[in-house]
Amino acid sequence: MNRYFSSFLVTTLLYTALIALVLGNFSDISAHKAKPVIVRKFRIVVKKTEHIKPKLEPKLEPKPKPKPKP
């Protein structure tokens, strides 16, 4: 029974130390005051652009060659 009691004691001490560390960190975090939030305002500027359609030159069909007169 001594073996079980010693392992129980060791694990109890380890878990107690672990829980103390975790709770200690949480209390430190909650003790700090929250930092003020910095709000930055941005202005979006949209410049008006014109849509210009490219002028397409009409395709010229080749002129037929004149037929020689007989």
PyMOL Python script that loads the backbone (N, CA, C, O; Angstrom):
from pymol import cmd

cmd.read_pdbstr("""\
ATOM      1  N   MET A   1       0.815  -1.182   0.000  1.00  0.00           N
ATOM      2  CA  MET A   1       0.000   0.000   0.000  1.00  0.00           C
ATOM      3  C   MET A   1       0.867   1.257   0.000  1.00  0.00           C
ATOM      4  O   MET A   1       0.420   2.324  -0.423  1.00  0.00           O
ATOM      5  N   ASN A   2       2.066   1.134   0.459  1.00  0.00           N
ATOM      6  CA  ASN A   2       2.974   2.270   0.529  1.00  0.00           C
ATOM      7  C   ASN A   2       3.318   2.764  -0.875  1.00  0.00           C
ATOM      8  O   ASN A   2       3.451   3.969  -1.092  1.00  0.00           O
ATOM      9  N   ARG A   3       3.461   1.855  -1.817  1.00  0.00           N
ATOM     10  CA  ARG A   3       3.795   2.222  -3.190  1.00  0.00           C
ATOM     11  C   ARG A   3       2.679   3.054  -3.814  1.00  0.00           C
ATOM     12  O   ARG A   3       2.953   4.058  -4.472  1.00  0.00           O
ATOM     13  N   TYR A   4       1.440   2.655  -3.619  1.00  0.00           N
ATOM     14  CA  TYR A   4       0.313   3.379  -4.174  1.00  0.00           C
ATOM     15  C   TYR A   4       0.145   4.755  -3.528  1.00  0.00           C
ATOM     16  O   TYR A   4      -0.211   5.726  -4.195  1.00  0.00           O
ATOM     17  N   PHE A   5       0.404   4.821  -2.241  1.00  0.00           N
ATOM     18  CA  PHE A   5       0.271   6.093  -1.544  1.00  0.00           C
ATOM     19  C   PHE A   5       1.331   7.084  -2.025  1.00  0.00           C
ATOM     20  O   PHE A   5       1.039   8.268  -2.192  1.00  0.00           O
ATOM     21  N   SER A   6       2.553   6.611  -2.246  1.00  0.00           N
ATOM     22  CA  SER A   6       3.608   7.529  -2.692  1.00  0.00           C
ATOM     23  C   SER A   6       3.328   8.027  -4.120  1.00  0.00           C
ATOM     24  O   SER A   6       3.552   9.201  -4.414  1.00  0.00           O
ATOM     25  N   SER A   7       2.846   7.158  -4.998  1.00  0.00           N
ATOM     26  CA  SER A   7       2.539   7.611  -6.359  1.00  0.00           C
ATOM     27  C   SER A   7       1.342   8.568  -6.342  1.00  0.00           C
ATOM     28  O   SER A   7       1.291   9.521  -7.119  1.00  0.00           O
ATOM     29  N   PHE A   8       0.378   8.305  -5.448  1.00  0.00           N
ATOM     30  CA  PHE A   8      -0.759   9.213  -5.309  1.00  0.00           C
ATOM     31  C   PHE A   8      -0.291  10.583  -4.824  1.00  0.00           C
ATOM     32  O   PHE A   8      -0.763  11.611  -5.309  1.00  0.00           O
ATOM     33  N   LEU A   9       0.619  10.595  -3.882  1.00  0.00           N
ATOM     34  CA  LEU A   9       1.133  11.845  -3.338  1.00  0.00           C
ATOM     35  C   LEU A   9       1.909  12.628  -4.400  1.00  0.00           C
ATOM     36  O   LEU A   9       1.755  13.845  -4.506  1.00  0.00           O
ATOM     37  N   VAL A  10       2.733  11.946  -5.179  1.00  0.00           N
ATOM     38  CA  VAL A  10       3.536  12.610  -6.215  1.00  0.00           C
ATOM     39  C   VAL A  10       2.635  13.201  -7.293  1.00  0.00           C
ATOM     40  O   VAL A  10       2.821  14.350  -7.691  1.00  0.00           O
ATOM     41  N   THR A  11       1.672  12.436  -7.764  1.00  0.00           N
ATOM     42  CA  THR A  11       0.787  12.953  -8.809  1.00  0.00           C
ATOM     43  C   THR A  11      -0.094  14.081  -8.285  1.00  0.00           C
ATOM     44  O   THR A  11      -0.394  15.025  -9.015  1.00  0.00           O
ATOM     45  N   THR A  12      -0.503  13.990  -7.040  1.00  0.00           N
ATOM     46  CA  THR A  12      -1.303  15.068  -6.460  1.00  0.00           C
ATOM     47  C   THR A  12      -0.491  16.354  -6.402  1.00  0.00           C
ATOM     48  O   THR A  12      -1.014  17.424  -6.713  1.00  0.00           O
ATOM     49  N   LEU A  13       0.758  16.272  -6.016  1.00  0.00           N
ATOM     50  CA  LEU A  13       1.613  17.459  -5.961  1.00  0.00           C
ATOM     51  C   LEU A  13       1.860  18.028  -7.368  1.00  0.00           C
ATOM     52  O   LEU A  13       1.842  19.244  -7.560  1.00  0.00           O
ATOM     53  N   LEU A  14       2.087  17.152  -8.337  1.00  0.00           N
ATOM     54  CA  LEU A  14       2.308  17.622  -9.700  1.00  0.00           C
ATOM     55  C   LEU A  14       1.073  18.319 -10.274  1.00  0.00           C
ATOM     56  O   LEU A  14       1.176  19.387 -10.877  1.00  0.00           O
ATOM     57  N   TYR A  15      -0.094  17.704 -10.079  1.00  0.00           N
ATOM     58  CA  TYR A  15      -1.318  18.317 -10.588  1.00  0.00           C
ATOM     59  C   TYR A  15      -1.628  19.628  -9.866  1.00  0.00           C
ATOM     60  O   TYR A  15      -2.117  20.577 -10.480  1.00  0.00           O
ATOM     61  N   THR A  16      -1.346  19.681  -8.572  1.00  0.00           N
ATOM     62  CA  THR A  16      -1.574  20.913  -7.824  1.00  0.00           C
ATOM     63  C   THR A  16      -0.662  22.025  -8.328  1.00  0.00           C
ATOM     64  O   THR A  16      -1.098  23.168  -8.464  1.00  0.00           O
ATOM     65  N   ALA A  17       0.585  21.705  -8.604  1.00  0.00           N
ATOM     66  CA  ALA A  17       1.520  22.706  -9.126  1.00  0.00           C
ATOM     67  C   ALA A  17       1.074  23.166 -10.508  1.00  0.00           C
ATOM     68  O   ALA A  17       1.140  24.357 -10.811  1.00  0.00           O
ATOM     69  N   LEU A  18       0.626  22.250 -11.342  1.00  0.00           N
ATOM     70  CA  LEU A  18       0.175  22.589 -12.697  1.00  0.00           C
ATOM     71  C   LEU A  18      -1.055  23.491 -12.657  1.00  0.00           C
ATOM     72  O   LEU A  18      -1.132  24.482 -13.384  1.00  0.00           O
ATOM     73  N   ILE A  19      -2.004  23.146 -11.812  1.00  0.00           N
ATOM     74  CA  ILE A  19      -3.213  23.961 -11.693  1.00  0.00           C
ATOM     75  C   ILE A  19      -2.876  25.338 -11.134  1.00  0.00           C
ATOM     76  O   ILE A  19      -3.468  26.331 -11.556  1.00  0.00           O
ATOM     77  N   ALA A  20      -1.940  25.419 -10.198  1.00  0.00           N
ATOM     78  CA  ALA A  20      -1.540  26.705  -9.634  1.00  0.00           C
ATOM     79  C   ALA A  20      -0.894  27.587 -10.705  1.00  0.00           C
ATOM     80  O   ALA A  20      -1.136  28.793 -10.746  1.00  0.00           O
ATOM     81  N   LEU A  21      -0.080  26.992 -11.563  1.00  0.00           N
ATOM     82  CA  LEU A  21       0.532  27.771 -12.641  1.00  0.00           C
ATOM     83  C   LEU A  21      -0.511  28.297 -13.623  1.00  0.00           C
ATOM     84  O   LEU A  21      -0.462  29.456 -14.034  1.00  0.00           O
ATOM     85  N   VAL A  22      -1.447  27.437 -13.989  1.00  0.00           N
ATOM     86  CA  VAL A  22      -2.474  27.852 -14.945  1.00  0.00           C
ATOM     87  C   VAL A  22      -3.353  28.951 -14.349  1.00  0.00           C
ATOM     88  O   VAL A  22      -3.607  29.962 -15.006  1.00  0.00           O
ATOM     89  N   LEU A  23      -3.815  28.765 -13.123  1.00  0.00           N
ATOM     90  CA  LEU A  23      -4.669  29.779 -12.507  1.00  0.00           C
ATOM     91  C   LEU A  23      -3.898  31.064 -12.230  1.00  0.00           C
ATOM     92  O   LEU A  23      -4.468  32.154 -12.293  1.00  0.00           O
ATOM     93  N   GLY A  24      -2.629  30.948 -11.929  1.00  0.00           N
ATOM     94  CA  GLY A  24      -1.810  32.139 -11.706  1.00  0.00           C
ATOM     95  C   GLY A  24      -1.669  32.958 -12.962  1.00  0.00           C
ATOM     96  O   GLY A  24      -1.698  34.187 -12.906  1.00  0.00           O
ATOM     97  N   ASN A  25      -1.516  32.293 -14.112  1.00  0.00           N
ATOM     98  CA  ASN A  25      -1.417  33.011 -15.381  1.00  0.00           C
ATOM     99  C   ASN A  25      -2.740  33.667 -15.755  1.00  0.00           C
ATOM    100  O   ASN A  25      -2.753  34.771 -16.299  1.00  0.00           O
ATOM    101  N   PHE A  26      -3.850  32.997 -15.469  1.00  0.00           N
ATOM    102  CA  PHE A  26      -5.141  33.594 -15.782  1.00  0.00           C
ATOM    103  C   PHE A  26      -5.410  34.816 -14.921  1.00  0.00           C
ATOM    104  O   PHE A  26      -5.993  35.793 -15.393  1.00  0.00           O
ATOM    105  N   SER A  27      -4.999  34.773 -13.685  1.00  0.00           N
ATOM    106  CA  SER A  27      -5.237  35.936 -12.821  1.00  0.00           C
ATOM    107  C   SER A  27      -4.354  37.103 -13.258  1.00  0.00           C
ATOM    108  O   SER A  27      -4.771  38.255 -13.140  1.00  0.00           O
ATOM    109  N   ASP A  28      -3.148  36.837 -13.760  1.00  0.00           N
ATOM    110  CA  ASP A  28      -2.298  37.911 -14.271  1.00  0.00           C
ATOM    111  C   ASP A  28      -2.906  38.537 -15.514  1.00  0.00           C
ATOM    112  O   ASP A  28      -2.848  39.754 -15.691  1.00  0.00           O
ATOM    113  N   ILE A  29      -3.477  37.728 -16.358  1.00  0.00           N
ATOM    114  CA  ILE A  29      -4.066  38.231 -17.594  1.00  0.00           C
ATOM    115  C   ILE A  29      -5.292  39.085 -17.281  1.00  0.00           C
ATOM    116  O   ILE A  29      -5.477  40.149 -17.871  1.00  0.00           O
ATOM    117  N   SER A  30      -6.125  38.622 -16.357  1.00  0.00           N
ATOM    118  CA  SER A  30      -7.340  39.365 -16.051  1.00  0.00           C
ATOM    119  C   SER A  30      -7.037  40.626 -15.238  1.00  0.00           C
ATOM    120  O   SER A  30      -7.850  41.550 -15.230  1.00  0.00           O
ATOM    121  N   ALA A  31      -5.891  40.689 -14.555  1.00  0.00           N
ATOM    122  CA  ALA A  31      -5.547  41.859 -13.756  1.00  0.00           C
ATOM    123  C   ALA A  31      -5.146  43.041 -14.626  1.00  0.00           C
ATOM    124  O   ALA A  31      -5.338  44.193 -14.237  1.00  0.00           O
ATOM    125  N   HIS A  32      -4.590  42.764 -15.799  1.00  0.00           N
ATOM    126  CA  HIS A  32      -4.175  43.843 -16.688  1.00  0.00           C
ATOM    127  C   HIS A  32      -5.392  44.527 -17.286  1.00  0.00           C
ATOM    128  O   HIS A  32      -6.387  43.885 -17.623  1.00  0.00           O
ATOM    129  N   LYS A  33      -5.290  45.825 -17.406  1.00  0.00           N
ATOM    130  CA  LYS A  33      -6.392  46.551 -18.032  1.00  0.00           C
ATOM    131  C   LYS A  33      -6.279  46.376 -19.544  1.00  0.00           C
ATOM    132  O   LYS A  33      -5.190  46.257 -20.107  1.00  0.00           O
ATOM    133  N   ALA A  34      -7.429  46.366 -20.162  1.00  0.00           N
ATOM    134  CA  ALA A  34      -7.445  46.201 -21.609  1.00  0.00           C
ATOM    135  C   ALA A  34      -6.873  47.448 -22.267  1.00  0.00           C
ATOM    136  O   ALA A  34      -7.129  48.569 -21.829  1.00  0.00           O
ATOM    137  N   LYS A  35      -6.108  47.243 -23.306  1.00  0.00           N
ATOM    138  CA  LYS A  35      -5.533  48.364 -24.043  1.00  0.00           C
ATOM    139  C   LYS A  35      -6.635  49.057 -24.832  1.00  0.00           C
ATOM    140  O   LYS A  35      -7.535  48.396 -25.351  1.00  0.00           O
ATOM    141  N   PRO A  36      -6.574  50.374 -24.925  1.00  0.00           N
ATOM    142  CA  PRO A  36      -7.595  51.056 -25.719  1.00  0.00           C
ATOM    143  C   PRO A  36      -7.451  50.692 -27.197  1.00  0.00           C
ATOM    144  O   PRO A  36      -6.345  50.526 -27.712  1.00  0.00           O
ATOM    145  N   VAL A  37      -8.562  50.577 -27.838  1.00  0.00           N
ATOM    146  CA  VAL A  37      -8.568  50.203 -29.241  1.00  0.00           C
ATOM    147  C   VAL A  37      -8.371  51.458 -30.079  1.00  0.00           C
ATOM    148  O   VAL A  37      -9.072  52.454 -29.899  1.00  0.00           O
ATOM    149  N   ILE A  38      -7.421  51.400 -30.986  1.00  0.00           N
ATOM    150  CA  ILE A  38      -7.154  52.530 -31.865  1.00  0.00           C
ATOM    151  C   ILE A  38      -7.986  52.347 -33.127  1.00  0.00           C
ATOM    152  O   ILE A  38      -7.861  51.354 -33.844  1.00  0.00           O
ATOM    153  N   VAL A  39      -8.834  53.331 -33.373  1.00  0.00           N
ATOM    154  CA  VAL A  39      -9.681  53.275 -34.555  1.00  0.00           C
ATOM    155  C   VAL A  39      -9.090  54.223 -35.587  1.00  0.00           C
ATOM    156  O   VAL A  39      -8.905  55.412 -35.326  1.00  0.00           O
ATOM    157  N   ARG A  40      -8.806  53.694 -36.730  1.00  0.00           N
ATOM    158  CA  ARG A  40      -8.264  54.506 -37.812  1.00  0.00           C
ATOM    159  C   ARG A  40      -9.309  54.623 -38.899  1.00  0.00           C
ATOM    160  O   ARG A  40      -9.928  53.639 -39.306  1.00  0.00           O
ATOM    161  N   LYS A  41      -9.491  55.838 -39.356  1.00  0.00           N
ATOM    162  CA  LYS A  41     -10.474  56.057 -40.401  1.00  0.00           C
ATOM    163  C   LYS A  41      -9.752  56.239 -41.724  1.00  0.00           C
ATOM    164  O   LYS A  41      -8.756  56.956 -41.816  1.00  0.00           O
ATOM    165  N   PHE A  42     -10.268  55.586 -42.727  1.00  0.00           N
ATOM    166  CA  PHE A  42      -9.686  55.684 -44.052  1.00  0.00           C
ATOM    167  C   PHE A  42     -10.713  56.314 -44.977  1.00  0.00           C
ATOM    168  O   PHE A  42     -11.912  56.062 -44.856  1.00  0.00           O
ATOM    169  N   ARG A  43     -10.249  57.109 -45.870  1.00  0.00           N
ATOM    170  CA  ARG A  43     -11.126  57.715 -46.857  1.00  0.00           C
ATOM    171  C   ARG A  43     -10.803  57.084 -48.202  1.00  0.00           C
ATOM    172  O   ARG A  43      -9.655  57.072 -48.647  1.00  0.00           O
ATOM    173  N   ILE A  44     -11.826  56.571 -48.822  1.00  0.00           N
ATOM    174  CA  ILE A  44     -11.641  55.923 -50.116  1.00  0.00           C
ATOM    175  C   ILE A  44     -12.000  56.937 -51.196  1.00  0.00           C
ATOM    176  O   ILE A  44     -13.096  57.496 -51.197  1.00  0.00           O
ATOM    177  N   VAL A  45     -11.082  57.162 -52.094  1.00  0.00           N
ATOM    178  CA  VAL A  45     -11.296  58.106 -53.174  1.00  0.00           C
ATOM    179  C   VAL A  45     -11.385  57.313 -54.470  1.00  0.00           C
ATOM    180  O   VAL A  45     -10.477  56.564 -54.830  1.00  0.00           O
ATOM    181  N   VAL A  46     -12.498  57.498 -55.154  1.00  0.00           N
ATOM    182  CA  VAL A  46     -12.689  56.812 -56.423  1.00  0.00           C
ATOM    183  C   VAL A  46     -12.686  57.871 -57.514  1.00  0.00           C
ATOM    184  O   VAL A  46     -13.526  58.771 -57.524  1.00  0.00           O
ATOM    185  N   LYS A  47     -11.754  57.757 -58.411  1.00  0.00           N
ATOM    186  CA  LYS A  47     -11.686  58.704 -59.511  1.00  0.00           C
ATOM    187  C   LYS A  47     -12.511  58.161 -60.667  1.00  0.00           C
ATOM    188  O   LYS A  47     -12.472  56.978 -61.004  1.00  0.00           O
ATOM    189  N   LYS A  48     -13.262  59.090 -61.258  1.00  0.00           N
ATOM    190  CA  LYS A  48     -14.112  58.676 -62.358  1.00  0.00           C
ATOM    191  C   LYS A  48     -13.252  58.484 -63.603  1.00  0.00           C
ATOM    192  O   LYS A  48     -12.475  59.359 -63.986  1.00  0.00           O
ATOM    193  N   THR A  49     -13.406  57.355 -64.203  1.00  0.00           N
ATOM    194  CA  THR A  49     -12.670  57.072 -65.427  1.00  0.00           C
ATOM    195  C   THR A  49     -13.669  56.844 -66.552  1.00  0.00           C
ATOM    196  O   THR A  49     -14.754  56.303 -66.338  1.00  0.00           O
ATOM    197  N   GLU A  50     -13.298  57.252 -67.712  1.00  0.00           N
ATOM    198  CA  GLU A  50     -14.166  57.065 -68.864  1.00  0.00           C
ATOM    199  C   GLU A  50     -13.760  55.799 -69.593  1.00  0.00           C
ATOM    200  O   GLU A  50     -12.581  55.478 -69.743  1.00  0.00           O
ATOM    201  N   HIS A  51     -14.753  55.119 -70.024  1.00  0.00           N
ATOM    202  CA  HIS A  51     -14.508  53.905 -70.800  1.00  0.00           C
ATOM    203  C   HIS A  51     -14.460  54.303 -72.267  1.00  0.00           C
ATOM    204  O   HIS A  51     -15.483  54.682 -72.838  1.00  0.00           O
ATOM    205  N   ILE A  52     -13.340  54.227 -72.858  1.00  0.00           N
ATOM    206  CA  ILE A  52     -13.196  54.600 -74.257  1.00  0.00           C
ATOM    207  C   ILE A  52     -13.092  53.328 -75.074  1.00  0.00           C
ATOM    208  O   ILE A  52     -12.228  52.480 -74.851  1.00  0.00           O
ATOM    209  N   LYS A  53     -14.007  53.226 -76.034  1.00  0.00           N
ATOM    210  CA  LYS A  53     -13.957  52.061 -76.901  1.00  0.00           C
ATOM    211  C   LYS A  53     -12.919  52.322 -77.980  1.00  0.00           C
ATOM    212  O   LYS A  53     -12.904  53.400 -78.576  1.00  0.00           O
ATOM    213  N   PRO A  54     -12.070  51.373 -78.234  1.00  0.00           N
ATOM    214  CA  PRO A  54     -11.068  51.595 -79.280  1.00  0.00           C
ATOM    215  C   PRO A  54     -11.727  51.637 -80.655  1.00  0.00           C
ATOM    216  O   PRO A  54     -12.651  50.881 -80.954  1.00  0.00           O
ATOM    217  N   LYS A  55     -11.227  52.530 -81.458  1.00  0.00           N
ATOM    218  CA  LYS A  55     -11.760  52.633 -82.818  1.00  0.00           C
ATOM    219  C   LYS A  55     -11.144  51.521 -83.655  1.00  0.00           C
ATOM    220  O   LYS A  55      -9.926  51.408 -83.788  1.00  0.00           O
ATOM    221  N   LEU A  56     -12.003  50.733 -84.196  1.00  0.00           N
ATOM    222  CA  LEU A  56     -11.531  49.630 -85.022  1.00  0.00           C
ATOM    223  C   LEU A  56     -11.631  50.048 -86.483  1.00  0.00           C
ATOM    224  O   LEU A  56     -12.673  50.513 -86.944  1.00  0.00           O
ATOM    225  N   GLU A  57     -10.557  49.877 -87.179  1.00  0.00           N
ATOM    226  CA  GLU A  57     -10.562  50.192 -88.603  1.00  0.00           C
ATOM    227  C   GLU A  57     -11.225  49.034 -89.336  1.00  0.00           C
ATOM    228  O   GLU A  57     -10.960  47.869 -89.040  1.00  0.00           O
ATOM    229  N   PRO A  58     -12.078  49.357 -90.282  1.00  0.00           N
ATOM    230  CA  PRO A  58     -12.746  48.263 -91.000  1.00  0.00           C
ATOM    231  C   PRO A  58     -11.734  47.482 -91.835  1.00  0.00           C
ATOM    232  O   PRO A  58     -10.786  48.037 -92.391  1.00  0.00           O
ATOM    233  N   LYS A  59     -11.966  46.215 -91.899  1.00  0.00           N
ATOM    234  CA  LYS A  59     -11.072  45.368 -92.685  1.00  0.00           C
ATOM    235  C   LYS A  59     -11.373  45.598 -94.165  1.00  0.00           C
ATOM    236  O   LYS A  59     -12.520  45.536 -94.607  1.00  0.00           O
ATOM    237  N   LEU A  60     -10.342  45.855 -94.884  1.00  0.00           N
ATOM    238  CA  LEU A  60     -10.497  46.069 -96.317  1.00  0.00           C
ATOM    239  C   LEU A  60     -10.383  44.738 -97.039  1.00  0.00           C
ATOM    240  O   LEU A  60      -9.430  43.982 -96.855  1.00  0.00           O
ATOM    241  N   GLU A  61     -11.382  44.479 -97.859  1.00  0.00           N
ATOM    242  CA  GLU A  61     -11.335  43.245 -98.630  1.00  0.00           C
ATOM    243  C   GLU A  61     -10.469  43.504 -99.858  1.00  0.00           C
ATOM    244  O   GLU A  61     -10.536  44.588-100.437  1.00  0.00           O
ATOM    245  N   PRO A  62      -9.670  42.548-100.259  1.00  0.00           N
ATOM    246  CA  PRO A  62      -8.833  42.780-101.434  1.00  0.00           C
ATOM    247  C   PRO A  62      -9.700  42.945-102.691  1.00  0.00           C
ATOM    248  O   PRO A  62     -10.681  42.231-102.898  1.00  0.00           O
ATOM    249  N   LYS A  63      -9.306  43.884-103.490  1.00  0.00           N
ATOM    250  CA  LYS A  63     -10.045  44.118-104.734  1.00  0.00           C
ATOM    251  C   LYS A  63      -9.775  42.953-105.686  1.00  0.00           C
ATOM    252  O   LYS A  63      -8.651  42.462-105.791  1.00  0.00           O
ATOM    253  N   PRO A  64     -10.811  42.535-106.360  1.00  0.00           N
ATOM    254  CA  PRO A  64     -10.570  41.440-107.307  1.00  0.00           C
ATOM    255  C   PRO A  64      -9.751  41.946-108.496  1.00  0.00           C
ATOM    256  O   PRO A  64      -9.908  43.081-108.948  1.00  0.00           O
ATOM    257  N   LYS A  65      -8.900  41.097-108.972  1.00  0.00           N
ATOM    258  CA  LYS A  65      -8.069  41.466-110.116  1.00  0.00           C
ATOM    259  C   LYS A  65      -8.940  41.572-111.362  1.00  0.00           C
ATOM    260  O   LYS A  65      -9.814  40.738-111.600  1.00  0.00           O
ATOM    261  N   PRO A  66      -8.695  42.568-112.118  1.00  0.00           N
ATOM    262  CA  PRO A  66      -9.528  42.677-113.341  1.00  0.00           C
ATOM    263  C   PRO A  66      -9.201  41.539-114.301  1.00  0.00           C
ATOM    264  O   PRO A  66      -8.050  41.126-114.444  1.00  0.00           O
ATOM    265  N   LYS A  67     -10.225  41.060-114.935  1.00  0.00           N
ATOM    266  CA  LYS A  67     -10.039  39.951-115.879  1.00  0.00           C
ATOM    267  C   LYS A  67      -9.576  40.538-117.213  1.00  0.00           C
ATOM    268  O   LYS A  67     -10.081  41.577-117.637  1.00  0.00           O
ATOM    269  N   PRO A  68      -8.660  39.909-117.852  1.00  0.00           N
ATOM    270  CA  PRO A  68      -8.196  40.436-119.148  1.00  0.00           C
ATOM    271  C   PRO A  68      -9.284  40.307-120.216  1.00  0.00           C
ATOM    272  O   PRO A  68     -10.003  39.309-120.278  1.00  0.00           O
ATOM    273  N   LYS A  69      -9.383  41.322-121.037  1.00  0.00           N
ATOM    274  CA  LYS A  69     -10.381  41.293-122.096  1.00  0.00           C
ATOM    275  C   LYS A  69      -9.851  40.435-123.256  1.00  0.00           C
ATOM    276  O   LYS A  69      -8.670  40.497-123.597  1.00  0.00           O
ATOM    277  N   PRO A  70     -10.702  39.672-123.826  1.00  0.00           N
ATOM    278  CA  PRO A  70     -10.195  38.830-124.937  1.00  0.00           C
ATOM    279  C   PRO A  70     -10.035  39.624-126.237  1.00  0.00           C
ATOM    280  O   PRO A  70      -9.623  39.067-127.255  1.00  0.00           O
TER     281      PRO A  70
END
""", "prot")
cmd.dss("prot")
cmd.show_as("cartoon", "prot")
cmd.util.cbc("prot")
cmd.orient("prot")
